[in-house]
Amino acid sequence: MNPERLQMKGMLAENKKRFRILDTEASGLVILIRSLLNPYDEIKNLDMEKVSASVARLKEISKELKALIEKISKLESELE
């Protein structure tokens, strides 16, 4: 098999693995943010520092996931 093709398959596998890891982290962050923003708790008791940090991380992950989706699509189309 062509070494370049093998390299692309390896890159595709790495990108898919990274996507799964980030997707799992994002799901956990959504659950964490929901629990931190408990609507039944008083506003003064909310830990806004944790909320802000979690939302910032979720935003970073979202950008990276979008970039990974593009990379994965491109690699898959090149391997067809």
Secondary structure, DSSP 8 states (H G I E B T S, - for coil): --HHHHHHHHHHHHHHHHHHHHHHHHHHHHHHHHHHT-TTS-GGGS-HHHHHHHHHHHHHHHHHHHHHHHHHHHHHHHH-
